[in-house]
Amino acid sequence: MIKKSDVLEVSRLILSKYPLCDRCLGRQFHLLNEKADSEEIGHSIKLCLHLKAAKLLNEGKRKVAVSILRALARSGFDRSEAMLESLGVKNSHEEKCYVCSNLLFSNLDAFLRLVESQMSEVEFNTFQVTSSIPKEILSKDDLIKIEFGISTGESIKTEFNRVISNLIEEKIKKQHSAISPDITLLLDPIKKIVIVHPNPLYVYGRYRKLSSGISQTRKVGKDPLTSIEGLLASVFVPAFKAKDVKLHGAGREDVDALMLGSGRPFVLEIIEPKKRTVVLSSLENTFNSSFSGLAEISSLRFCSRKEIVKIKTIGEKISKVYRLRVKADSIPSKEEIAKVEKMVQNLIIYQRTPTRVLWRRADKVRKKVIKWIKIFPINEKEMEVTLEAQGGTYVKEFIDGDNGRTKPSLAELLNTPLKWESLEVLEVKGE
C-alpha cells in the first residue's frame, strides 16, 4: 500500500503521463482517507505539487518545475497554467481527463434532477444504485492502478454509485440500502438514462377454492379468471400498481378438486409494484366479496422471499387430508372396510407417474405414505373416503390404481373396481 509520504511522487508520475481530473486522481488514494471526497483529495494533491513547483523555481530548478506545472495545467489546474503563462511557457492548456473524459461527474445536479423525476412515480423508502459505465473508462481506471502499483484506490464505478447515492439521500431524504431495497436505480450517466426498477413485494396468505374448474396458476390460452393466480392478479395488480403477480403455493390441487378447511398456504409475488403501502385486510375483503362462491383468501401479511422457499419445501413434506366421493362396482362389507382401514395405517405405496400427467412429467416411481383412511358407504354404489396422505401423493390414482401404476391401491385392497367422482382437500397439515 502506498504511504502518505509517497502520494505526491506517485501523483507526479501519473500526471506526467496522463491528464486526470481532480476526482480521478484523488480516487487512486481513497483508502488512505475514506471519509474524504476524492475530488477534494485530488485538488489538494495538485495544490501541493503546484507549491512544490513554485519552490523549485525559487531554487533555480526551472526545468523540473516547468515539467510539473505542465502536467498540472494539462490536468486542469488553473493556477499552474497561469504560472506557466507568467513564465512565457505556451501550449499547456487543459486536456480531457484520460480516465473519464470529464463525462461522469460533470453536471451531476442536472443528472440528479432526471433521477428525481423518474423516482417520483414510484413509492419507496429505500433504494440501491447500479450503474452502466463504459468498459473503456473502467479499463483505463484499472490501467493506472496496475501501471503505478496502486492498492489504495477505489473503482470509478463504486465511486459513482456512492456519490450519486449520497446526493439522493441528501436531496430526496430516502435511505440507501444494499439489503432488500424497495427500488433499484439503473443509471447510465453517459447516455443520461435512468431506469427505476421497483423490487418485488411478497404477501403470505391462504386460499380456499370453493368451485371446481379453477386451476392454481394461469394457463396459456385460458381465461386468467379460471385460476386462483388470475383472480388474485385482478385485485392485487391495480392495488399495488404492479406489472403482474406470481403465485407460489405449498403444493397444488387438481383443477377439479376443491380446497377447503383453513386453506392452502401461498406466497404472492408482486412484480414491479409502483405502490408499496396497501392495507391487506382491505384487499382480502375486496377479493372475498368479488369472488364469493369461487374462492376465498385469509391470513394475509407481508413477508420476505425466504417464505417462498419455505412453502415450496414443505409442500412435499407436509401431509394433506382429502375427502373423495367414490363409485364402486359393489360396496364392501363392514368387516372388509374395517380390515382395510386397519391395513392403511402409515401404508407405504409406490406410484409410477400417472398416465394423465405422463406427457409433462418424468416417468418414475415415487414412494409415498397414506397415514390413515376412513370409508363410509353412502348408498349401494357410492362411498365417502377420507384419508391423510403425504404431500405429493396422487390421490386419485391411489383410489383406482391407474391400471396398476399405483400399488397397492384402494381398489386393490378392497378387491373391487373403484372410480373417484369428486375430490376435496380438507386440510393442509403441519404448516
Secondary structure, DSSP 8 states (H G I E B T S, - for coil): ---GGGHHHHHHHHHHHS---HHHHHGGGGGG-TTS-HHHHHHHHHHHHHHHHHHHHHTT-HHHHHHHHHHHHHTT-HHHHHHHHHTT---------TTTTT-SSTTHHHHHHHHHHHHTTS--SEEEEEE---HHHHHHHHHHHHHTT--S---HHHHHHHHHHHHHHHHH--EE-SSS-SEEEEEETTTTEEEEEE--EEEEEEEEE-SSS-BSS--TTS-GGGBHHHHHHHHHHHHHT-SEEEEEESS---TTEEEEEEEEEEEEEEES-S-----HHHHHHHHHHHTTTTEEEEEEEEE-THHHHHHHHHHHHSEEEEEEEEEESS---HHHHHHHHHH-SSEEEEEE--GGGTTTS---EEEEEEEEEEEEE-SSSEEEEEEEEETT--HHHHHH-TTTTEES-HHHHHTS-EEEEEEEEEEE---
